[in-house]
Amino acid sequence: MSINKPGFFSLSKIIGILFLLLLITVIYQFHQHWPMLLQISVSWQKQLNHSLTELLQATSQDTLHSGLMLISISFLYGLLHAVGPGHGKLIITTYIATNPTRLKQSVILSLLSSLLQGLVAVILVSAILVIFQLSTRHLNLVSQYSEKLSYGFVILLGLLCCFKAFRQLWKINHKSKAQALRVRTVSPLNTTQAFVMSPPYQSDAICNCGHQHVISPQQLPISLKTQAIVVFSMGLRPCSGALLVLIFSYVIGVYQWGIIAAMAMALGTALTICTIAIFVYFLRDTAMYLAKKQGFTFSAYWGIIIGFCAGLVFILLGLLMYQSLAIDGMGSPLLSPRQT
């Protein structure tokens, strides 16, 4: 990493320092008030759960008014439910922060993964309770298998990130060795060639020294396969709130309203996750912009290190979540609140 030193009182440096101080202040205040915010969120979720139960019962009598209220409360529940800590937010924030995703890609990944959670809950309840007429014990078992599959995709995502990092490292080293060992033919210059001035030197991402000094998005391509793994790692874990609403609506005979409420929850969750993803995206781009303004140029090895560390985070997260599910496997996930 090379540094070009600008003036000490340059505008970009002052802006960078002010932004850093502001960011530290916001993070500190957020950390200080986080327990209180969680308590408020849990209290609101309990009230919303009670309201959802009453509205589901009321839909059998006053369909239109109660149904619209049910959709609104379900959407609000999804917004608040996604505020708390959860593996989905850690996955999407880590992925966006360590990969050259565009804003549109980040929003689409967040939206699809959140909607998939609601859809998985609808599919599980519809298949187990409605179609096959099985008990909630079977639904609990299938839900746990779905969670395990989700954590398996998290581990797979981590392995894929590590593999890409090693592959890119091999490509860079292989290219450097090939250029270093290349021998060109030496021929004498004639009189005309000797006095022709060569154009000024221009540096690009890959210069004559055989090293790359700038990370380009083309070198870290985001394939559809990787994006699908991100979506499945977040979305295959069914939303617990949606499962509860679907089960209760099936019991009282208003299952169609339960499906609508579950998808409204998924939309609320998607809005919160998308907001977090957009914040992380702009935070990443702002950090890169300020670094470039200060004269920092990053070697491609930095991208490799960051990608490898992100892979280790995903692997560790997947293993921990899988082990916690195995330890708590006797408890019903339908009766314990889980964060998205």
N, C-alpha and C positions, 0 to 999 in steps of 0.2 A: 504494500500500500504506500503510495507516494502522496506527499502533502505539499501543496503550493501555498506559501504563507502570504495572505493578504495583509493589509494594514490592520493595526490592532483595533482601531475604532471604526472599522468598516460597517456599513449599514446592515449587511447580511449577517455579520457576527452578532450585532446588537439584537437583531430580530430573532436569531437563533437562540440567544441566551434568554430573551424574554419569553419565547415560546416554551423553552425547557422549564423555566420557572413556573409558568402558567400550568404546564402539564403536571409538574410535580405537586403543585398546590391542589389541582383538581383531583389527582389520584389520592392524595393524603386525606382530603375532605371526604371523598367517596369511601375510603377505607374506614374512616372514623365513624361514618353514619351507616355503614353497610349492615351491621346487626339490626339497627332500628328499622332500616328499609325492609329487611327480610321479615321481621316481625309484622310489620304493616302489611306486607305482601301475603303472608300466611293468613293473617286475620281476614283480609279481604277475600282470599280464596275460600275460606270456610263459609263466609257469608254468601259468596257466589254459589258454592255447592248447595247450600240450603235453598237459595233462590232457584237454582236449576231444578232441584227436586220438586219444588212447588209448581214451577212453570210446566214441567213435564206432565204432572198430574192434571193441570188446568187445561192442557191442550186437547184433552178428550171432550171438554165441554165448550170452551171458547177457543176454537182452533186458530183463527186469524190473529187476534190480538195477542194471545198467549204465545203463539208460534213466533211472531215477530220479536216479542220480548225475549223468548228463549234464545233466538239467534243472536240478539244483541248481547245478552249476558254471557253466552258461550264465547263470543268473540272477545269480550273483555276478560273472561277467565283465561283464554289463551294468551293474551297480552301479559297478564300478571304471572301466569304459570311459567313463562319463559324467562322471567327476570332472575330467578334464583340460579344457583350454580348447577351445571350439568355437563355431561360429556359432549353434547352436541355443540355447545358454544365453544368449548375448548378445541374441538376438531376444526370448526370453521375458522376461528380466529387464528389458530396456528397455521392452517393451510394458506389462508390469504396473506398472512404476514411473511411467510417464507417462500411463496411462489408468485411469479409475475402474472397474476390474474388481472384481468380488466374489471372495471366496475360492473359492467353488465354480467360478466361471468360470475362474479361474487354474489350478486343479487339473485341470479337464476339458481345457483347452487343452494343458497339459503332457502329460497322459496320451494324448490323441489323437495329438499330433504324434510322440511316442515310439513308440507302437504302429504308426503309419503307416510309420515307417522300417523296422521289421521286416517289415511287410506288403509294402512295395515291394520289398524284397530277395527275399522269397519269390516274388512275382509275376514279377520279372525272371528269376530262375534257372529257375523253372518254365516260363516261356514260351520262353526262349532255348535252354536245355539239354534240358529234358524234352520239351516239345511239338514244337518245331521242329528239335531235334537239331543245333543250331549249335555253334560253338566258343566257348571262353572269350574269344576276341578280340572276337567280336560282343557278348558280355555286357559286356565292358569298355567298348565303344563306347556301348552303350545306357545303361550306368550313368553315363557322362559326360554324355550328353544329359539324363538325369534330374537330375543335379546342376545343370546349366545352367538347367533349368526351375525348380529350387528357388531358385537365386539370382535368377532373373527375378521370382519371387514376392516375394523380399525387397525388390527395387527397387520393385515395384508397391506393396508395403505402405508403403514410404517416401513414394512419390508420393501415396498415399491419405491419409496423415497430414498431409502438407503441404497438400493440397487441402482437407481438413477444417478446418485451421487458418485458411486464407485465407477459406473460406466463413463460418466463425464470426466472423472479424474484420469481414467485410462486413456480416453481420447485425447485429452490435452497433453499428457506425457508422451503418448505415441506420436502426436503431431510435432511436438518439440524435438524429439529424438530424430524423426525423419528429416526435419528441416536442418538440424545441426549436422547430420551426416551427409547432406546433399552436396555433391561436388559439381561445380559448373565448369564448362569449357573456357579456358583462358585464351583469348585471341588478341593480337596487337591492334591498337587503334590507328586508323589512318589520319592524315592531317586534318581532314574536315571534321571527323568525329572528335578529335582531341580538343577543338576549340568550340564545340557546341555546348552551351550551358544547359545543364539538366534542370528540370523544374524543381521548385522548392519542395522540401520534404513535407509530406502530409502524413499525419498519423491517424490511424483508424482503430477499430476494435482489436485487430490483430496486426501487430507491427512486424518489422523485419527481425526482431529479436526472437520471434517464435513464441512469445507469450501474449496472452490476451489480457488486457487491462480493464476492459469494460464488460459487464455482464449484459448480454443482449437477451431479450425475451425469446428469440428464436432458438437459443441454446437450451432453454428450459421449457420445451413445449409442453402444454397442458393437454394431454390426449383425452379423448372421450372416455377411454377406459379408466383413467385416473379420476375423472370427474364422476363417473358412475360409482366408483368405489367410495368416494367422499359422500355421495348422496345415500348409498346403501348403509354405510357405517353410521350415519345419523338417523336415517329414516326407518330402518327395519325394527327399531325399538318402539313398540306401540305406545302411544300417549296414555298414561294411566287415567287422566281425567276423561278422555274420550271413551275408554273402556267402561268406566263406571256409568257414564251417561247412557251408553249403548245397552248395557245390561239392564239398567233400571227401566229404560224406555221399552225394552223387549218384554220385561215382566208385566208392565202395566198396559201393554198393548198399543203403544204409540211409537213403534220402532222406526217408522219413516222420519219422524221428528228427531229421534235420536241420531240418525245418520246425518241429518242437516246440522244439528248442534255440534256433532263431532267434527265435521268439516269446517264449521265456523270457528271452533277452537283452533284447528290447524291453521286457518288464515290469521288468527290473532297471534299465534306463536310465530308464524312466518314473518309477520310485520316486525316483531321484536328482534328476531334473529337477523333479518335483513338490515335493520337499523344498526345492530352491532357490527355486522359485516361491513357496512358502508363506513362506519367510524374507523374500523381497523384499516380499511383500504386507504382512506385519506391520511390516517396517521402514518402508515407505511410510506406513502408517496411524499408526505411532508418531510419525513426523516431523510429520505433519499435526496430530496431537493435541497434541504439545508446542508447536507453533507457535500453535495456537488458545489454549492455556493461557497463553501469553505475551502474548496480546492482538493477535496478527497477524490481519488480515483480507486476503484475497488478491483482487485484481481479476481479472476474467475474462480480462484480457490476459495474465496469468501462465500460465493454462492454454493459451492460444494459442501463446505463446512456447515452452513446454515441448513441446507437440505438434509444432510446426514443427521444433524441434531434434531430436526423436526421429525425425521423417521424414528429416532430413538424415543421421542416423546410419545408418538402414536403407539409404538410397540408397548411401552411401559403402561400407557393409559389402558390399552386393550387388555393386557394381562391383569392389571389391577381390577378392572371392572368385571372381567370374567371370573376372577377368584372371589370377589365380593359376592357375586351372584351365586357361586357354588356354595359359599359359606352360609348365605341367607336363603338357600334354595328351598328350605322347608316353609318359609313364610310366603304368603300370597301377595304377589305384586299388585293385585287389584285392590288390596286393602291398605297398602302403604303408599304414601305420596312419594312420587319420584319426579325429579326435575328433568326438563328436556335438555 
